[in-house]
Amino acid sequence: MSVTDNTVDHKQSIPHTRQDYVRHTQRFAAFLKRPPDTATLEQASQGQTRHPELRR
């Protein structure tokens, strides 16, 4: 695999990464029932416990 192959793979993964981020943020907001940027550390921890896929 060459450097250009890795670059192409990376560019193709960007939309998938963004989609995952949006989906996880929406789930976390639904769990909080408010915007995620207002969460406390305790609430973030609870969200990760309920939704392990948010632990990235």
N, CA, C and O atoms as a Tripos MOL2 file, in Angstrom:
@<TRIPOS>MOLECULE
protein
  224   223    56     0     0
PROTEIN
NO_CHARGES

@<TRIPOS>ATOM
      1 N           0.8490   -1.1820    0.0000 N.3       1 MET1
      2 CA          0.0000    0.0000    0.0000 C.3       1 MET1
      3 C           0.8900    1.2400    0.0000 C.2       1 MET1
      4 O           1.8260    1.3340    0.7950 O.2       1 MET1
      5 N           0.6120    2.1560   -0.8580 N.am      2 SER2
      6 CA          1.4290    3.3630   -0.9580 C.3       2 SER2
      7 C           0.8320    4.4900   -0.1160 C.2       2 SER2
      8 O          -0.2660    4.3650    0.4250 O.2       2 SER2
      9 N           1.5630    5.5690   -0.0200 N.am      3 VAL3
     10 CA          1.1020    6.7350    0.7280 C.3       3 VAL3
     11 C          -0.1800    7.2810    0.1140 C.2       3 VAL3
     12 O          -1.0930    7.6720    0.8410 O.2       3 VAL3
     13 N          -0.2600    7.3130   -1.1990 N.am      4 THR4
     14 CA         -1.4670    7.8340   -1.8430 C.3       4 THR4
     15 C          -2.6710    6.9540   -1.5550 C.2       4 THR4
     16 O          -3.7890    7.4600   -1.4610 O.2       4 THR4
     17 N          -2.4690    5.6390   -1.4120 N.am      5 ASP5
     18 CA         -3.5830    4.7510   -1.0570 C.3       5 ASP5
     19 C          -4.1440    5.1200    0.3130 C.2       5 ASP5
     20 O          -5.3590    5.1530    0.5070 O.2       5 ASP5
     21 N          -3.2480    5.3960    1.2630 N.am      6 ASN6
     22 CA         -3.6930    5.7840    2.6010 C.3       6 ASN6
     23 C          -4.4340    7.1140    2.5730 C.2       6 ASN6
     24 O          -5.4170    7.2940    3.2920 O.2       6 ASN6
     25 N          -3.9730    8.0340    1.7580 N.am      7 THR7
     26 CA         -4.6190    9.3400    1.6460 C.3       7 THR7
     27 C          -6.0340    9.1930    1.0860 C.2       7 THR7
     28 O          -6.9730    9.8160    1.5810 O.2       7 THR7
     29 N          -6.1750    8.3780    0.0670 N.am      8 VAL8
     30 CA         -7.4950    8.1490   -0.5280 C.3       8 VAL8
     31 C          -8.4220    7.5090    0.4950 C.2       8 VAL8
     32 O          -9.5730    7.9240    0.6250 O.2       8 VAL8
     33 N          -7.9400    6.5030    1.2270 N.am      9 ASP9
     34 CA         -8.7590    5.8560    2.2550 C.3       9 ASP9
     35 C          -9.1920    6.8540    3.3130 C.2       9 ASP9
     36 O         -10.3390    6.8440    3.7580 O.2       9 ASP9
     37 N          -8.2610    7.7200    3.7140 N.am     10 HIS10
     38 CA         -8.5760    8.7250    4.7290 C.3      10 HIS10
     39 C          -9.6580    9.6840    4.2270 C.2      10 HIS10
     40 O         -10.6030    9.9850    4.9570 O.2      10 HIS10
     41 N          -9.5310   10.1550    3.0150 N.am     11 LYS11
     42 CA        -10.5140   11.0850    2.4630 C.3      11 LYS11
     43 C         -11.8890   10.4330    2.3490 C.2      11 LYS11
     44 O         -12.9070   11.1010    2.5300 O.2      11 LYS11
     45 N         -11.9260    9.1500    2.0540 N.am     12 GLN12
     46 CA        -13.2010    8.4560    1.9410 C.3      12 GLN12
     47 C         -13.8310    8.2170    3.3010 C.2      12 GLN12
     48 O         -15.0500    8.0800    3.3930 O.2      12 GLN12
     49 N         -13.0320    8.1640    4.3610 N.am     13 SER13
     50 CA        -13.5780    7.9050    5.6940 C.3      13 SER13
     51 C         -14.1240    9.1630    6.3620 C.2      13 SER13
     52 O         -14.8650    9.0620    7.3400 O.2      13 SER13
     53 N         -13.7790   10.3310    5.8640 N.am     14 ILE14
     54 CA        -14.2230   11.5790    6.4840 C.3      14 ILE14
     55 C         -15.7490   11.6910    6.5320 C.2      14 ILE14
     56 O         -16.2750   11.9980    7.6020 O.2      14 ILE14
     57 N         -16.4860   11.4670    5.4590 N.am     15 PRO15
     58 CA        -17.9570   11.5640    5.5520 C.3      15 PRO15
     59 C         -18.5290   10.5630    6.5590 C.2      15 PRO15
     60 O         -19.4760   10.8810    7.2780 O.2      15 PRO15
     61 N         -17.9600    9.3580    6.6130 N.am     16 HIS16
     62 CA        -18.4320    8.3500    7.5690 C.3      16 HIS16
     63 C         -18.1870    8.8290    9.0000 C.2      16 HIS16
     64 O         -19.0480    8.6630    9.8640 O.2      16 HIS16
     65 N         -17.0320    9.4140    9.2530 N.am     17 THR17
     66 CA        -16.7020    9.9200   10.5810 C.3      17 THR17
     67 C         -17.6620   11.0300   10.9800 C.2      17 THR17
     68 O         -18.1220   11.0740   12.1210 O.2      17 THR17
     69 N         -17.9620   11.9130   10.0590 N.am     18 ARG18
     70 CA        -18.8950   13.0110   10.3480 C.3      18 ARG18
     71 C         -20.2910   12.4700   10.6470 C.2      18 ARG18
     72 O         -20.9570   12.9390   11.5700 O.2      18 ARG18
     73 N         -20.7270   11.4980    9.8770 N.am     19 GLN19
     74 CA        -22.0480   10.9000   10.1010 C.3      19 GLN19
     75 C         -22.1150   10.2530   11.4780 C.2      19 GLN19
     76 O         -23.1130   10.3930   12.1830 O.2      19 GLN19
     77 N         -21.0540    9.5440   11.8620 N.am     20 ASP20
     78 CA        -21.0080    8.9280   13.1910 C.3      20 ASP20
     79 C         -21.0710    9.9850   14.2820 C.2      20 ASP20
     80 O         -21.8050    9.8330   15.2590 O.2      20 ASP20
     81 N         -20.2990   11.0590   14.1170 N.am     21 TYR21
     82 CA        -20.2780   12.1300   15.1100 C.3      21 TYR21
     83 C         -21.6760   12.7370   15.2950 C.2      21 TYR21
     84 O         -22.1340   12.9320   16.4210 O.2      21 TYR21
     85 N         -22.3320   13.0250   14.1920 N.am     22 VAL22
     86 CA        -23.6730   13.6170   14.2500 C.3      22 VAL22
     87 C         -24.6510   12.6510   14.9160 C.2      22 VAL22
     88 O         -25.4400   13.0560   15.7690 O.2      22 VAL22
     89 N         -24.6020   11.3770   14.5290 N.am     23 ARG23
     90 CA        -25.5090   10.3810   15.1030 C.3      23 ARG23
     91 C         -25.2900   10.2370   16.6160 C.2      23 ARG23
     92 O         -26.2560   10.2000   17.3780 O.2      23 ARG23
     93 N         -24.0370   10.1570   17.0480 N.am     24 HIS24
     94 CA        -23.7490   10.0030   18.4780 C.3      24 HIS24
     95 C         -24.1300   11.2580   19.2610 C.2      24 HIS24
     96 O         -24.6210   11.1680   20.3860 O.2      24 HIS24
     97 N         -23.9040   12.4150   18.6660 N.am     25 THR25
     98 CA        -24.2730   13.6690   19.3310 C.3      25 THR25
     99 C         -25.7910   13.7700   19.4800 C.2      25 THR25
    100 O         -26.2850   14.2310   20.5090 O.2      25 THR25
    101 N         -26.5270   13.3430   18.4600 N.am     26 GLN26
    102 CA        -27.9930   13.3540   18.5420 C.3      26 GLN26
    103 C         -28.4860   12.3970   19.6290 C.2      26 GLN26
    104 O         -29.4060   12.7280   20.3760 O.2      26 GLN26
    105 N         -27.8840   11.2250   19.7190 N.am     27 ARG27
    106 CA        -28.2750   10.2710   20.7730 C.3      27 ARG27
    107 C         -27.9890   10.8270   22.1570 C.2      27 ARG27
    108 O         -28.7990   10.6810   23.0730 O.2      27 ARG27
    109 N         -26.8430   11.4610   22.3060 N.am     28 PHE28
    110 CA        -26.4800   12.0320   23.5940 C.3      28 PHE28
    111 C         -27.4250   13.1690   23.9600 C.2      28 PHE28
    112 O         -27.8300   13.2870   25.1170 O.2      28 PHE28
    113 N         -27.7800   14.0030   22.9960 N.am     29 ALA29
    114 CA        -28.7310   15.0900   23.2430 C.3      29 ALA29
    115 C         -30.1020   14.5400   23.6210 C.2      29 ALA29
    116 O         -30.7730   15.0990   24.4880 O.2      29 ALA29
    117 N         -30.5190   13.4640   22.9890 N.am     30 ALA30
    118 CA        -31.7990   12.8380   23.3290 C.3      30 ALA30
    119 C         -31.7530   12.2830   24.7470 C.2      30 ALA30
    120 O         -32.7300   12.3950   25.4860 O.2      30 ALA30
    121 N         -30.6320   11.6890   25.1310 N.am     31 PHE31
    122 CA        -30.4620   11.1730   26.4920 C.3      31 PHE31
    123 C         -30.5540   12.3150   27.5070 C.2      31 PHE31
    124 O         -31.2050   12.1800   28.5430 O.2      31 PHE31
    125 N         -29.8980   13.4380   27.2030 N.am     32 LEU32
    126 CA        -29.8940   14.5850   28.1170 C.3      32 LEU32
    127 C         -31.2020   15.3600   28.1020 C.2      32 LEU32
    128 O         -31.5760   15.9950   29.0880 O.2      32 LEU32
    129 N         -31.8940   15.2970   26.9640 N.am     33 LYS33
    130 CA        -33.0960   16.1100   26.7270 C.3      33 LYS33
    131 C         -32.7690   17.5940   26.7180 C.2      33 LYS33
    132 O         -33.5660   18.4330   27.1390 O.2      33 LYS33
    133 N         -31.5580   17.8950   26.2190 N.am     34 ARG34
    134 CA        -31.0900   19.2860   26.0480 C.3      34 ARG34
    135 C         -29.7950   19.2560   25.2510 C.2      34 ARG34
    136 O         -29.2810   18.1730   24.9710 O.2      34 ARG34
    137 N         -29.2500   20.4100   24.8750 N.am     35 PRO35
    138 CA        -28.0120   20.4250   24.0890 C.3      35 PRO35
    139 C         -26.8480   19.7670   24.8390 C.2      35 PRO35
    140 O         -26.6890   19.9860   26.0400 O.2      35 PRO35
    141 N         -26.0460   18.9760   24.1530 N.am     36 PRO36
    142 CA        -24.9510   18.2590   24.8060 C.3      36 PRO36
    143 C         -23.8800   19.1510   25.4220 C.2      36 PRO36
    144 O         -23.1990   18.7340   26.3590 O.2      36 PRO36
    145 N         -23.7220   20.3630   24.9160 N.am     37 ASP37
    146 CA        -22.6860   21.2320   25.4820 C.3      37 ASP37
    147 C         -23.0520   21.7600   26.8610 C.2      37 ASP37
    148 O         -22.2500   22.4520   27.4880 O.2      37 ASP37
    149 N         -24.2560   21.4420   27.3470 N.am     38 THR38
    150 CA        -24.6610   21.8540   28.6940 C.3      38 THR38
    151 C         -24.5220   20.7180   29.7010 C.2      38 THR38
    152 O         -24.8900   20.8780   30.8650 O.2      38 THR38
    153 N         -23.9990   19.5800   29.2720 N.am     39 ALA39
    154 CA        -23.8760   18.4090   30.1470 C.3      39 ALA39
    155 C         -22.7790   18.6010   31.1890 C.2      39 ALA39
    156 O         -21.7510   19.2260   30.9310 O.2      39 ALA39
    157 N         -23.0270   18.0470   32.3660 N.am     40 THR40
    158 CA        -21.9920   18.0050   33.3940 C.3      40 THR40
    159 C         -21.1360   16.7650   33.1580 C.2      40 THR40
    160 O         -21.4990   15.9070   32.3530 O.2      40 THR40
    161 N         -20.0120   16.6640   33.8450 N.am     41 LEU41
    162 CA        -19.1640   15.4830   33.7180 C.3      41 LEU41
    163 C         -19.9100   14.2230   34.1520 C.2      41 LEU41
    164 O         -19.7550   13.1660   33.5400 O.2      41 LEU41
    165 N         -20.7060   14.3330   35.1870 N.am     42 GLU42
    166 CA        -21.4790   13.1890   35.6630 C.3      42 GLU42
    167 C         -22.4740   12.7270   34.6020 C.2      42 GLU42
    168 O         -22.6160   11.5260   34.3720 O.2      42 GLU42
    169 N         -23.1540   13.6530   33.9610 N.am     43 GLN43
    170 CA        -24.1160   13.3040   32.9180 C.3      43 GLN43
    171 C         -23.4100   12.6880   31.7080 C.2      43 GLN43
    172 O         -23.9340   11.7600   31.0920 O.2      43 GLN43
    173 N         -22.2380   13.1920   31.3700 N.am     44 ALA44
    174 CA        -21.4770   12.6150   30.2570 C.3      44 ALA44
    175 C         -21.0890   11.1770   30.5860 C.2      44 ALA44
    176 O         -21.1500   10.2980   29.7260 O.2      44 ALA44
    177 N         -20.6920   10.9470   31.8230 N.am     45 SER45
    178 CA        -20.3400    9.5950   32.2470 C.3      45 SER45
    179 C         -21.5500    8.6680   32.1820 C.2      45 SER45
    180 O         -21.4370    7.5270   31.7330 O.2      45 SER45
    181 N         -22.6900    9.1490   32.6250 N.am     46 GLN46
    182 CA        -23.9240    8.3540   32.5600 C.3      46 GLN46
    183 C         -24.2900    8.0530   31.1050 C.2      46 GLN46
    184 O         -24.7320    6.9480   30.7920 O.2      46 GLN46
    185 N         -24.1090    9.0160   30.2350 N.am     47 GLY47
    186 CA        -24.3940    8.8140   28.8200 C.3      47 GLY47
    187 C         -23.5000    7.7520   28.2120 C.2      47 GLY47
    188 O         -23.9500    6.9530   27.3910 O.2      47 GLY47
    189 N         -22.2340    7.7390   28.6090 N.am     48 GLN48
    190 CA        -21.3130    6.7270   28.0980 C.3      48 GLN48
    191 C         -21.6620    5.3460   28.6310 C.2      48 GLN48
    192 O         -21.4580    4.3470   27.9420 O.2      48 GLN48
    193 N         -22.1820    5.2790   29.8410 N.am     49 THR49
    194 CA        -22.5820    4.0000   30.4180 C.3      49 THR49
    195 C         -23.7820    3.4390   29.6680 C.2      49 THR49
    196 O         -23.8410    2.2430   29.3820 O.2      49 THR49
    197 N         -24.7290    4.3020   29.3530 N.am     50 ARG50
    198 CA        -25.9320    3.8610   28.6420 C.3      50 ARG50
    199 C         -25.6710    3.5950   27.1750 C.2      50 ARG50
    200 O         -26.3060    2.7250   26.5780 O.2      50 ARG50
    201 N         -24.7450    4.3330   26.5890 N.am     51 HIS51
    202 CA        -24.4420    4.2250   25.1550 C.3      51 HIS51
    203 C         -22.9320    4.0330   24.9870 C.2      51 HIS51
    204 O         -22.2140    5.0030   24.7460 O.2      51 HIS51
    205 N         -22.4480    2.8090   25.1090 N.am     52 PRO52
    206 CA        -21.0030    2.5650   25.0290 C.3      52 PRO52
    207 C         -20.3540    3.0290   23.7260 C.2      52 PRO52
    208 O         -19.1510    3.2870   23.6980 O.2      52 PRO52
    209 N         -21.1280    3.1390   22.6540 N.am     53 GLU53
    210 CA        -20.5510    3.5790   21.3800 C.3      53 GLU53
    211 C         -20.1130    5.0360   21.4280 C.2      53 GLU53
    212 O         -19.4240    5.4960   20.5170 O.2      53 GLU53
    213 N         -20.4970    5.7770   22.4730 N.am     54 LEU54
    214 CA        -20.0940    7.1740   22.6070 C.3      54 LEU54
    215 C         -18.6920    7.3180   23.2050 C.2      54 LEU54
    216 O         -18.1820    8.4340   23.3050 O.2      54 LEU54
    217 N         -18.0770    6.2330   23.5940 N.am     55 ARG55
    218 CA        -16.7880    6.2670   24.2910 C.3      55 ARG55
    219 C         -15.5990    6.4250   23.3740 C.2      55 ARG55
    220 O         -14.5660    5.8280   23.6780 O.2      55 ARG55
    221 N         -15.6330    7.1230   22.3490 N.am     56 ARG56
    222 CA        -14.4990    7.2370   21.4410 C.3      56 ARG56
    223 C         -13.7160    8.4700   21.6640 C.2      56 ARG56
    224 O         -12.7260    8.7060   20.9720 O.2      56 ARG56
@<TRIPOS>BOND
     1     1     2 1
     2     2     3 1
     3     3     4 2
     4     3     5 am
     5     5     6 1
     6     6     7 1
     7     7     8 2
     8     7     9 am
     9     9    10 1
    10    10    11 1
    11    11    12 2
    12    11    13 am
    13    13    14 1
    14    14    15 1
    15    15    16 2
    16    15    17 am
    17    17    18 1
    18    18    19 1
    19    19    20 2
    20    19    21 am
    21    21    22 1
    22    22    23 1
    23    23    24 2
    24    23    25 am
    25    25    26 1
    26    26    27 1
    27    27    28 2
    28    27    29 am
    29    29    30 1
    30    30    31 1
    31    31    32 2
    32    31    33 am
    33    33    34 1
    34    34    35 1
    35    35    36 2
    36    35    37 am
    37    37    38 1
    38    38    39 1
    39    39    40 2
    40    39    41 am
    41    41    42 1
    42    42    43 1
    43    43    44 2
    44    43    45 am
    45    45    46 1
    46    46    47 1
    47    47    48 2
    48    47    49 am
    49    49    50 1
    50    50    51 1
    51    51    52 2
    52    51    53 am
    53    53    54 1
    54    54    55 1
    55    55    56 2
    56    55    57 am
    57    57    58 1
    58    58    59 1
    59    59    60 2
    60    59    61 am
    61    61    62 1
    62    62    63 1
    63    63    64 2
    64    63    65 am
    65    65    66 1
    66    66    67 1
    67    67    68 2
    68    67    69 am
    69    69    70 1
    70    70    71 1
    71    71    72 2
    72    71    73 am
    73    73    74 1
    74    74    75 1
    75    75    76 2
    76    75    77 am
    77    77    78 1
    78    78    79 1
    79    79    80 2
    80    79    81 am
    81    81    82 1
    82    82    83 1
    83    83    84 2
    84    83    85 am
    85    85    86 1
    86    86    87 1
    87    87    88 2
    88    87    89 am
    89    89    90 1
    90    90    91 1
    91    91    92 2
    92    91    93 am
    93    93    94 1
    94    94    95 1
    95    95    96 2
    96    95    97 am
    97    97    98 1
    98    98    99 1
    99    99   100 2
   100    99   101 am
   101   101   102 1
   102   102   103 1
   103   103   104 2
   104   103   105 am
   105   105   106 1
   106   106   107 1
   107   107   108 2
   108   107   109 am
   109   109   110 1
   110   110   111 1
   111   111   112 2
   112   111   113 am
   113   113   114 1
   114   114   115 1
   115   115   116 2
   116   115   117 am
   117   117   118 1
   118   118   119 1
   119   119   120 2
   120   119   121 am
   121   121   122 1
   122   122   123 1
   123   123   124 2
   124   123   125 am
   125   125   126 1
   126   126   127 1
   127   127   128 2
   128   127   129 am
   129   129   130 1
   130   130   131 1
   131   131   132 2
   132   131   133 am
   133   133   134 1
   134   134   135 1
   135   135   136 2
   136   135   137 am
   137   137   138 1
   138   138   139 1
   139   139   140 2
   140   139   141 am
   141   141   142 1
   142   142   143 1
   143   143   144 2
   144   143   145 am
   145   145   146 1
   146   146   147 1
   147   147   148 2
   148   147   149 am
   149   149   150 1
   150   150   151 1
   151   151   152 2
   152   151   153 am
   153   153   154 1
   154   154   155 1
   155   155   156 2
   156   155   157 am
   157   157   158 1
   158   158   159 1
   159   159   160 2
   160   159   161 am
   161   161   162 1
   162   162   163 1
   163   163   164 2
   164   163   165 am
   165   165   166 1
   166   166   167 1
   167   167   168 2
   168   167   169 am
   169   169   170 1
   170   170   171 1
   171   171   172 2
   172   171   173 am
   173   173   174 1
   174   174   175 1
   175   175   176 2
   176   175   177 am
   177   177   178 1
   178   178   179 1
   179   179   180 2
   180   179   181 am
   181   181   182 1
   182   182   183 1
   183   183   184 2
   184   183   185 am
   185   185   186 1
   186   186   187 1
   187   187   188 2
   188   187   189 am
   189   189   190 1
   190   190   191 1
   191   191   192 2
   192   191   193 am
   193   193   194 1
   194   194   195 1
   195   195   196 2
   196   195   197 am
   197   197   198 1
   198   198   199 1
   199   199   200 2
   200   199   201 am
   201   201   202 1
   202   202   203 1
   203   203   204 2
   204   203   205 am
   205   205   206 1
   206   206   207 1
   207   207   208 2
   208   207   209 am
   209   209   210 1
   210   210   211 1
   211   211   212 2
   212   211   213 am
   213   213   214 1
   214   214   215 1
   215   215   216 2
   216   215   217 am
   217   217   218 1
   218   218   219 1
   219   219   220 2
   220   219   221 am
   221   221   222 1
   222   222   223 1
   223   223   224 2
@<TRIPOS>SUBSTRUCTURE
     1 MET1         2 RESIDUE 1 A MET
     2 SER2         6 RESIDUE 1 A SER
     3 VAL3        10 RESIDUE 1 A VAL
     4 THR4        14 RESIDUE 1 A THR
     5 ASP5        18 RESIDUE 1 A ASP
     6 ASN6        22 RESIDUE 1 A ASN
     7 THR7        26 RESIDUE 1 A THR
     8 VAL8        30 RESIDUE 1 A VAL
     9 ASP9        34 RESIDUE 1 A ASP
    10 HIS10       38 RESIDUE 1 A HIS
    11 LYS11       42 RESIDUE 1 A LYS
    12 GLN12       46 RESIDUE 1 A GLN
    13 SER13       50 RESIDUE 1 A SER
    14 ILE14       54 RESIDUE 1 A ILE
    15 PRO15       58 RESIDUE 1 A PRO
    16 HIS16       62 RESIDUE 1 A HIS
    17 THR17       66 RESIDUE 1 A THR
    18 ARG18       70 RESIDUE 1 A ARG
    19 GLN19       74 RESIDUE 1 A GLN
    20 ASP20       78 RESIDUE 1 A ASP
    21 TYR21       82 RESIDUE 1 A TYR
    22 VAL22       86 RESIDUE 1 A VAL
    23 ARG23       90 RESIDUE 1 A ARG
    24 HIS24       94 RESIDUE 1 A HIS
    25 THR25       98 RESIDUE 1 A THR
    26 GLN26      102 RESIDUE 1 A GLN
    27 ARG27      106 RESIDUE 1 A ARG
    28 PHE28      110 RESIDUE 1 A PHE
    29 ALA29      114 RESIDUE 1 A ALA
    30 ALA30      118 RESIDUE 1 A ALA
    31 PHE31      122 RESIDUE 1 A PHE
    32 LEU32      126 RESIDUE 1 A LEU
    33 LYS33      130 RESIDUE 1 A LYS
    34 ARG34      134 RESIDUE 1 A ARG
    35 PRO35      138 RESIDUE 1 A PRO
    36 PRO36      142 RESIDUE 1 A PRO
    37 ASP37      146 RESIDUE 1 A ASP
    38 THR38      150 RESIDUE 1 A THR
    39 ALA39      154 RESIDUE 1 A ALA
    40 THR40      158 RESIDUE 1 A THR
    41 LEU41      162 RESIDUE 1 A LEU
    42 GLU42      166 RESIDUE 1 A GLU
    43 GLN43      170 RESIDUE 1 A GLN
    44 ALA44      174 RESIDUE 1 A ALA
    45 SER45      178 RESIDUE 1 A SER
    46 GLN46      182 RESIDUE 1 A GLN
    47 GLY47      186 RESIDUE 1 A GLY
    48 GLN48      190 RESIDUE 1 A GLN
    49 THR49      194 RESIDUE 1 A THR
    50 ARG50      198 RESIDUE 1 A ARG
    51 HIS51      202 RESIDUE 1 A HIS
    52 PRO52      206 RESIDUE 1 A PRO
    53 GLU53      210 RESIDUE 1 A GLU
    54 LEU54      214 RESIDUE 1 A LEU
    55 ARG55      218 RESIDUE 1 A ARG
    56 ARG56      222 RESIDUE 1 A ARG
